């Protein structure tokens, strides 16, 4: 049974790599995984001022690896083996659970994790062979715990669904966003951990199971038998608990009916007007949350926008950029919406045939405001207040209003210019970044009058000029949203048929 399950996993993995894109993706991901594993190994070999500092750095690395693997298991849909297909096999549940558990340990990602967990051995090698051996045992048990936890996490979640795919999109977008800011965040975080300036994070790393092996290495370096043995025993017990509950979790999953419960429709108060614009607003708000591509941009905008401005304060104590986190989030989200009609595909036919171009454009604008406006406002106010920079209030508020109005106007207009159909895999085409960068520049240009008045007020030390930027930003933002939206309506009426033809041609090429 074990050999059969391993063969099934291998066959499914090979079938996923039939296209050139899949092969290139596998090569790229393998290269990134190998480089990350080697980099993690080098963390353990670095020199630290104290054993506790080295343990904290290695614990953080292990937490990222284990957390990433379990997150992927939770949101990717699992190993590919549909557990529901095994429901009627005439095999005792415990035998099936054991076979699935062993086959789950034949996981290529565990190879990279084994190399990364070698940082425990390198950490212990600074002191003695006994500490290095303790690190090897701790790394092996942590690796076994991770491999056994993966099928449990997969079985605890419901079968793949639209909601689960949306959560997976959030996870992927979060990972992309964190990678974008990691180059500036991780060095400062590691330095702070080594220096002991953030004891709360160090304490959390020690509590998590991913830090127990590093604690054991620290105990071995201090020649404390209790401190080196107890964390390993705790890891082994936790692994035994996971193995023991796995048959129970599998049984509950296999014996579940799998039928979706019918939800009673509850009468809800109408929040949007019963008009064509209101209908488009409701549809667009749901699309921003449910469409994987749009949701990806929203998550990236939230994390990168705020993270880029928070990182300098965390790493160097420089709060200068904090007030502008909300503005940057709006700019990134607006750039992500610069190709809405290309992402929507042939659904544009309904809009053109019904002659609802104006309602469609205005509805998309209001939906963008509802999605990004509240978050950006709260982020701007909170970060500006946290920064303690009173001079930044007119800059932050006026700049946010101006950029929000410019982005609201540019989104529908840019979506009707150089419409880019999605590729065969439903992803953005190669030329997408060009349009995104152009949209970012145009959004910033819409705030030029407000910025000019703010600069003039700062140079002249005039609070009157600074606060005069507030009504100016409202005027320019409203003008940009209204005028650019009207231009989008006119262009959609003139070019709607041509856009549909381009999208249809792209759809035919993808089908072929």
C-alpha positions as CSV (number, residue, x, y, z in Angstrom):
1,X,0.0,0.0,0.0
2,X,2.8,2.4,0.8
3,X,4.6,1.7,-2.5
4,X,1.3,2.3,-4.3
5,X,0.7,5.6,-2.6
6,X,4.2,6.8,-3.3
7,X,3.9,5.8,-6.9
8,X,0.6,7.7,-7.1
9,X,2.2,10.8,-5.7
10,X,5.1,10.6,-8.2
11,X,2.8,10.1,-11.1
12,X,0.7,13.1,-10.1
13,X,3.8,15.2,-9.7
14,X,5.0,14.2,-13.2
15,X,1.7,15.0,-14.8
16,X,1.7,18.5,-13.3
17,X,5.0,19.1,-15.2
18,X,3.7,18.4,-18.7
19,X,3.8,22.1,-19.9
20,X,6.9,24.2,-20.5
21,X,5.6,26.7,-18.0
22,X,5.3,24.0,-15.3
23,X,8.8,22.7,-16.0
24,X,10.3,26.2,-15.8
25,X,8.4,26.9,-12.6
26,X,9.7,23.6,-11.1
27,X,13.3,24.6,-12.0
28,X,12.9,28.1,-10.6
29,X,11.3,26.8,-7.4
30,X,14.0,24.1,-7.0
31,X,16.8,26.7,-7.4
32,X,15.1,29.1,-4.9
33,X,14.6,26.2,-2.5
34,X,18.2,25.1,-2.7
35,X,19.5,28.6,-2.2
36,X,17.2,29.2,0.7
37,X,18.3,25.9,2.4
38,X,22.0,26.7,2.0
39,X,21.4,30.2,3.3
40,X,19.6,28.8,6.3
41,X,22.4,26.4,7.0
42,X,24.9,29.3,7.0
43,X,22.8,31.0,9.7
44,X,23.9,28.3,12.1
45,X,27.5,28.6,11.1
46,X,27.7,32.3,11.9
47,X,29.4,33.7,15.0
48,X,27.1,35.0,17.8
49,X,28.0,36.9,21.0
50,X,26.1,34.4,23.2
51,X,24.6,30.9,22.7
52,X,21.1,32.3,23.3
53,X,21.5,34.7,20.4
54,X,22.5,31.9,18.1
55,X,19.6,29.8,19.2
56,X,17.2,32.7,18.6
57,X,18.5,33.2,15.0
58,X,18.3,29.5,14.2
59,X,14.8,29.2,15.8
60,X,13.5,32.0,13.6
61,X,14.8,30.2,10.5
62,X,13.2,26.9,11.5
63,X,9.9,28.7,12.3
64,X,9.8,30.1,8.8
65,X,10.5,26.8,7.2
66,X,8.0,24.8,9.2
67,X,5.4,27.5,9.1
68,X,5.8,27.8,5.3
69,X,5.5,24.1,4.8
70,X,2.3,23.7,6.9
71,X,0.8,26.8,5.3
72,X,1.4,25.3,1.8
73,X,-0.2,22.1,3.0
74,X,-3.2,23.9,4.3
75,X,-3.9,26.0,1.2
76,X,-2.5,24.2,-1.8
77,X,-5.1,21.4,-1.8
78,X,-2.7,18.7,-0.4
79,X,-0.5,16.2,-2.0
80,X,-2.9,15.5,-4.8
81,X,-4.4,12.3,-3.4
82,X,-8.1,12.8,-2.9
83,X,-8.9,11.3,0.5
84,X,-12.5,10.9,-0.5
85,X,-11.5,8.3,-3.1
86,X,-10.0,6.1,-0.3
87,X,-13.2,6.1,1.7
88,X,-14.5,2.7,0.4
89,X,-11.3,0.8,0.3
90,X,-11.5,-2.5,2.3
91,X,-8.6,-1.5,4.4
92,X,-8.6,-1.0,8.2
93,X,-8.4,2.7,9.0
94,X,-5.2,2.4,11.0
95,X,-3.4,0.5,8.2
96,X,-4.5,3.2,5.7
97,X,-3.5,6.0,8.1
98,X,0.0,4.4,8.6
99,X,0.5,4.0,4.8
100,X,-0.6,7.6,4.1
101,X,1.7,8.8,6.9
102,X,4.7,7.0,5.5
103,X,4.0,8.1,2.0
104,X,3.7,11.7,3.2
105,X,7.3,11.5,4.5
106,X,8.5,10.9,0.9
107,X,8.2,14.6,0.3
108,X,10.9,16.4,-1.8
109,X,10.4,19.6,0.3
110,X,11.7,17.7,3.3
111,X,15.1,17.4,1.5
112,X,15.4,21.1,1.5
113,X,14.2,21.3,5.1
114,X,16.8,18.8,6.1
115,X,19.6,20.9,4.7
116,X,18.1,24.0,6.4
117,X,17.8,22.1,9.7
118,X,21.5,21.4,9.4
119,X,21.9,24.9,10.9
120,X,21.3,23.2,14.3
121,X,24.3,21.0,13.7
122,X,26.4,24.0,12.6
123,X,25.3,25.9,15.7
124,X,26.3,23.1,18.0
125,X,29.6,22.6,16.2
126,X,30.8,25.9,17.6
127,X,31.2,24.2,20.9
128,X,31.6,20.4,20.8
129,X,30.7,17.2,19.0
130,X,28.1,16.5,21.7
131,X,26.3,19.8,20.9
132,X,26.5,19.1,17.2
133,X,25.0,15.6,17.8
134,X,22.3,17.1,19.9
135,X,21.5,19.5,17.0
136,X,21.4,16.6,14.6
137,X,18.9,14.7,16.8
138,X,16.8,17.8,17.4
139,X,16.7,18.6,13.6
140,X,15.7,15.0,12.8
141,X,12.9,15.0,15.3
142,X,11.7,18.4,14.1
143,X,11.8,17.2,10.5
144,X,9.8,14.1,11.4
145,X,7.3,16.2,13.3
146,X,6.8,18.5,10.3
147,X,6.4,15.5,7.9
148,X,3.8,13.9,10.2
149,X,1.9,17.2,10.7
150,X,1.5,17.8,7.0
151,X,-1.2,15.1,6.3
152,X,-3.0,16.0,9.6
153,X,-3.2,19.7,8.5
154,X,-4.5,18.7,5.1
155,X,-7.2,16.4,6.5
156,X,-8.3,18.9,9.1
157,X,-9.3,21.4,6.5
158,X,-12.3,20.8,4.2
159,X,-11.9,19.6,0.6
160,X,-10.7,22.1,-1.9
161,X,-13.3,24.8,-2.5
162,X,-13.6,28.3,-3.8
163,X,-13.1,29.6,-0.2
164,X,-10.0,27.5,0.3
165,X,-8.5,28.6,-3.0
166,X,-9.1,32.2,-2.0
167,X,-7.3,31.5,1.3
168,X,-4.5,30.0,-0.7
169,X,-4.3,33.1,-2.8
170,X,-4.0,35.2,0.3
171,X,-1.2,32.9,1.6
172,X,0.7,33.2,-1.7
173,X,0.2,36.9,-1.9
174,X,1.4,37.2,1.7
175,X,4.5,35.3,0.9
176,X,5.2,37.5,-2.1
177,X,4.8,40.6,-0.1
178,X,7.0,39.4,2.8
179,X,9.7,38.5,0.3
180,X,9.5,42.1,-1.1
181,X,10.2,43.6,2.3
182,X,12.4,40.8,3.7
183,X,15.6,42.3,2.3
184,X,15.3,45.2,4.6
185,X,13.3,43.6,7.5
186,X,15.3,40.4,8.2
187,X,18.7,41.9,8.7
188,X,17.4,44.4,11.2
189,X,15.3,41.8,12.9
190,X,18.2,39.4,13.1
191,X,20.4,42.1,14.5
192,X,17.8,43.0,17.1
193,X,17.4,39.4,18.1
194,X,21.2,38.9,18.5
195,X,21.4,42.1,20.5
196,X,18.5,41.1,22.7
197,X,16.5,44.3,22.0
198,X,13.2,42.4,21.4
199,X,12.9,40.0,24.2
200,X,9.2,39.3,23.4
201,X,10.1,37.8,20.0
202,X,12.9,35.8,21.6
203,X,10.5,34.4,24.2
204,X,7.9,33.5,21.5
205,X,10.6,31.7,19.5
206,X,11.6,29.7,22.6
207,X,7.9,28.7,23.3
208,X,7.2,27.4,19.8
209,X,8.1,23.8,19.0
210,X,10.4,25.0,16.2
211,X,12.7,26.5,18.9
212,X,13.0,23.5,21.2
213,X,15.8,21.9,19.2
214,X,17.8,25.1,19.3
215,X,17.2,25.2,23.1
216,X,18.5,21.7,23.4
217,X,21.7,22.7,21.5
218,X,22.1,25.7,23.9
219,X,21.7,23.3,26.8
220,X,24.4,21.0,25.4
221,X,26.8,23.9,24.8
222,X,26.3,24.8,28.5
223,X,26.9,21.2,29.5
224,X,23.5,20.9,31.1
225,X,22.0,17.5,30.6
226,X,18.5,18.5,31.7
227,X,18.4,21.5,29.4
228,X,19.6,19.5,26.4
229,X,17.4,16.3,27.0
230,X,14.1,17.8,28.0
231,X,13.5,19.8,24.8
232,X,14.2,16.7,22.7
233,X,11.9,14.6,24.9
234,X,9.2,17.2,24.4
235,X,9.7,17.2,20.6
236,X,9.4,13.4,20.6
237,X,6.3,13.4,22.7
238,X,4.7,16.0,20.4
239,X,5.5,13.9,17.4
240,X,4.0,10.8,19.1
241,X,0.8,12.8,19.8
242,X,0.5,13.9,16.1
243,X,1.0,10.3,15.0
244,X,-1.5,9.1,17.5
245,X,-4.3,11.5,16.5
246,X,-3.7,11.0,12.7
247,X,-5.9,7.9,12.4
248,X,-8.7,9.7,14.3
249,X,-8.5,12.7,12.0
250,X,-8.4,10.5,8.9
251,X,-11.4,8.5,10.1
252,X,-13.4,11.7,10.8
253,X,-12.5,13.0,7.3
254,X,-13.4,9.8,5.5
255,X,-16.6,9.2,7.4
256,X,-17.8,12.7,6.7
257,X,-20.7,13.1,4.3
258,X,-19.0,15.8,2.4
259,X,-22.3,17.3,1.5
260,X,-22.6,21.0,1.8
261,X,-25.2,22.1,4.3
262,X,-27.9,24.2,2.8
263,X,-27.8,27.6,4.4
264,X,-31.0,29.5,5.0
265,X,-31.1,32.8,3.4
266,X,-31.5,35.5,5.9
267,X,-33.2,38.7,5.0
268,X,-30.4,41.3,5.1
269,X,-30.9,45.1,4.9
270,X,-30.0,46.5,1.6
271,X,-26.7,48.5,1.8
272,X,-26.5,49.6,-1.8
273,X,-29.1,51.4,-3.9
274,X,-31.2,49.3,-6.2
275,X,-29.8,50.9,-9.3
276,X,-27.4,49.8,-12.1
277,X,-24.5,51.5,-10.4
278,X,-25.4,49.9,-7.1
279,X,-25.5,46.5,-8.8
280,X,-22.0,47.0,-10.3
281,X,-20.7,48.2,-6.9
282,X,-21.9,45.0,-5.2
283,X,-20.5,42.8,-8.0
284,X,-17.2,44.5,-8.0
285,X,-16.7,44.4,-4.2
286,X,-17.2,40.7,-4.4
287,X,-14.8,40.4,-7.3
288,X,-12.1,42.3,-5.4
289,X,-12.4,39.8,-2.6
290,X,-12.9,36.6,-4.6
291,X,-10.9,37.0,-7.8
292,X,-7.4,35.5,-7.1
293,X,-5.6,38.1,-9.1
294,X,-7.3,41.1,-7.6
295,X,-7.1,39.7,-4.1
296,X,-3.3,39.1,-4.6
297,X,-2.9,42.8,-5.4
298,X,-4.9,43.9,-2.4
299,X,-2.8,41.8,0.0
300,X,0.4,42.9,-1.6
301,X,-0.7,46.5,-1.4
302,X,-1.6,46.2,2.3
303,X,1.6,44.4,3.3
304,X,4.1,46.2,1.1
305,X,2.5,49.6,1.5
306,X,2.6,49.5,5.3
307,X,5.7,47.3,5.6
308,X,7.9,49.5,3.4
309,X,7.2,52.4,5.7
310,X,7.3,50.5,9.0
311,X,10.6,48.7,8.3
312,X,12.8,51.8,8.7
313,X,11.3,52.5,12.0
314,X,11.7,48.9,13.3
315,X,15.3,48.5,12.0
316,X,16.8,52.0,12.4
317,X,14.3,53.9,14.5
318,X,13.5,56.2,11.7
319,X,9.7,57.0,11.7
320,X,9.9,59.5,8.8
321,X,8.0,57.2,6.3
322,X,5.3,56.0,8.7
323,X,2.6,58.5,7.8
324,X,2.8,57.5,4.1
325,X,1.9,53.8,4.5
326,X,-1.7,54.3,3.5
327,X,-0.8,56.4,0.5
328,X,1.6,53.7,-0.8
329,X,-1.0,51.0,-0.3
330,X,-3.5,52.9,-2.4
331,X,-0.9,53.5,-5.2
332,X,-0.1,49.8,-5.3
333,X,-3.8,48.7,-5.2
334,X,-4.7,51.2,-7.9
335,X,-1.9,49.9,-10.2
336,X,-3.2,46.4,-9.6
337,X,-6.6,47.4,-11.0
338,X,-5.3,49.0,-14.2
339,X,-6.4,46.0,-16.3
340,X,-9.9,45.2,-15.0
341,X,-11.5,44.6,-18.4
342,X,-8.7,42.3,-19.5
343,X,-9.1,40.3,-16.3
344,X,-12.9,40.1,-16.6
345,X,-12.6,38.7,-20.1
346,X,-15.7,38.2,-22.3
347,X,-18.0,39.3,-19.5
348,X,-17.6,42.7,-21.0
349,X,-20.1,41.6,-23.7
350,X,-23.0,42.1,-21.3
351,X,-22.0,45.6,-20.5
352,X,-21.6,46.7,-24.1
353,X,-24.8,45.0,-25.3
354,X,-26.8,46.5,-22.5
355,X,-25.3,50.0,-23.1
356,X,-24.4,50.1,-19.4
357,X,-20.9,51.6,-19.8
358,X,-21.5,54.6,-17.5
359,X,-23.0,52.5,-14.7
360,X,-20.1,50.0,-15.1
361,X,-17.4,52.6,-14.9
362,X,-18.9,54.5,-12.0
363,X,-19.7,51.2,-10.1
364,X,-16.1,50.1,-10.4
365,X,-14.9,53.5,-9.1
366,X,-17.2,53.3,-6.0
367,X,-16.2,49.7,-5.4
368,X,-12.5,50.6,-5.4
369,X,-13.2,53.5,-2.9
370,X,-15.1,51.1,-0.6
371,X,-12.4,48.5,-0.8
372,X,-9.3,50.7,-0.3
373,X,-10.5,53.9,1.3
374,X,-11.3,52.7,4.8
375,X,-8.1,50.7,5.2
376,X,-6.0,53.5,3.8
377,X,-7.6,56.0,6.1
378,X,-7.2,53.9,9.2
379,X,-3.6,53.0,8.3
380,X,-2.7,56.6,7.6
381,X,-4.2,57.9,10.9
382,X,-2.7,55.1,13.0
383,X,0.8,55.3,11.6
384,X,0.9,59.1,11.6
385,X,-0.2,59.1,15.2
386,X,2.4,56.4,16.1
387,X,5.2,58.3,14.4
388,X,4.7,61.4,16.6
389,X,5.4,63.7,13.7
390,X,2.8,66.5,13.9
391,X,4.2,68.1,10.8
392,X,3.2,65.1,8.7
393,X,-0.6,65.4,9.3
394,X,-1.3,67.7,6.3
395,X,1.1,65.8,4.1
396,X,-0.5,62.4,5.0
397,X,-4.2,63.3,4.8
398,X,-4.0,65.6,1.8
399,X,-1.7,63.2,0.0
400,X,-4.0,60.3,0.7
401,X,-7.1,62.1,-0.6
402,X,-5.4,63.3,-3.8
403,X,-3.9,59.8,-4.6
404,X,-7.2,58.1,-3.8
405,X,-9.1,60.3,-6.2
406,X,-6.4,59.9,-8.9
407,X,-6.4,56.1,-8.5
408,X,-10.2,56.0,-8.6
409,X,-10.2,57.9,-11.9
410,X,-7.3,56.1,-13.5
411,X,-8.5,52.5,-12.8
412,X,-11.3,52.4,-15.4
413,X,-9.5,54.6,-17.9
414,X,-6.3,52.6,-17.8
415,X,-8.4,49.4,-18.0
416,X,-9.7,50.5,-21.4
417,X,-6.2,51.4,-22.8
418,X,-4.0,48.6,-24.1
419,X,-6.2,45.9,-22.7
420,X,-4.1,42.8,-21.8
421,X,-6.0,39.4,-21.9
422,X,-4.9,36.9,-19.3
423,X,-2.6,34.1,-20.4
424,X,-3.7,30.4,-20.8
425,X,-3.1,29.7,-17.1
426,X,-5.3,32.6,-16.0
427,X,-2.3,34.7,-15.0
428,X,-1.1,38.1,-16.0
429,X,0.7,38.3,-19.4
430,X,4.5,39.2,-19.6
431,X,3.7,42.8,-20.5
432,X,1.6,43.4,-17.4
433,X,4.4,45.0,-15.3
434,X,4.8,47.7,-17.9
435,X,1.2,48.8,-17.5
436,X,1.5,48.5,-13.7
437,X,4.5,50.7,-13.5
438,X,3.0,53.3,-15.8
439,X,-0.2,53.3,-13.7
440,X,1.9,54.0,-10.5
441,X,3.6,57.0,-12.2
442,X,0.3,58.4,-13.4
443,X,-1.3,58.0,-10.0
444,X,1.5,59.9,-8.4
445,X,1.2,62.6,-11.0
446,X,-2.5,63.2,-10.1
447,X,-1.3,64.3,-6.7
448,X,1.2,66.9,-8.2
449,X,-0.8,70.0,-7.4
450,X,-1.4,69.0,-3.8
451,X,2.3,68.1,-3.4
452,X,3.4,71.4,-4.9
453,X,1.3,73.3,-2.4
454,X,2.6,71.2,0.5
455,X,6.2,71.9,-0.6
456,X,5.5,75.6,-0.9
457,X,4.0,75.6,2.6
458,X,6.9,73.7,4.1
459,X,9.5,76.0,2.4
460,X,7.6,79.1,3.5
461,X,6.9,77.7,7.0
462,X,3.3,78.6,6.5
463,X,0.7,76.4,8.2
464,X,-2.0,78.2,6.3
465,X,-0.6,76.9,3.0
466,X,-0.1,73.5,4.4
467,X,-3.6,73.1,5.6
468,X,-4.9,74.8,2.3
469,X,-3.7,71.6,0.6
470,X,-6.6,69.8,2.3
471,X,-9.4,71.4,0.2
472,X,-7.1,71.4,-2.8
473,X,-6.7,67.6,-2.5
474,X,-10.4,67.2,-2.2
475,X,-11.0,69.3,-5.3
476,X,-8.3,67.7,-7.4
477,X,-9.2,64.1,-6.2
478,X,-12.9,64.6,-7.1
479,X,-12.0,66.2,-10.4
480,X,-9.6,63.4,-11.3
481,X,-12.2,60.7,-10.4
482,X,-15.0,62.4,-12.3
483,X,-13.1,63.6,-15.4
484,X,-11.0,60.4,-15.9
485,X,-14.1,58.3,-15.2
486,X,-16.0,60.2,-17.9
487,X,-13.1,59.7,-20.3
488,X,-13.3,56.0,-19.5
489,X,-17.0,55.9,-20.3
490,X,-16.5,57.6,-23.7
491,X,-13.6,55.3,-24.6
492,X,-15.5,52.2,-23.5
493,X,-18.4,53.2,-25.7
494,X,-16.1,53.8,-28.7
495,X,-13.7,50.9,-28.2
496,X,-16.0,48.4,-26.5
497,X,-16.4,46.2,-29.6
498,X,-12.7,46.3,-30.4
499,X,-11.8,45.3,-26.9
500,X,-14.3,42.4,-27.0
501,X,-12.7,41.2,-30.3
502,X,-9.2,41.3,-28.8
503,X,-10.4,39.3,-25.8
504,X,-12.2,36.8,-28.0
505,X,-9.1,36.3,-30.2
506,X,-7.0,35.7,-27.0
507,X,-9.6,33.2,-25.7
508,X,-9.5,31.3,-29.1
509,X,-5.7,31.1,-29.0
510,X,-5.8,29.8,-25.4
511,X,-8.4,27.2,-26.4
512,X,-6.3,26.1,-29.3
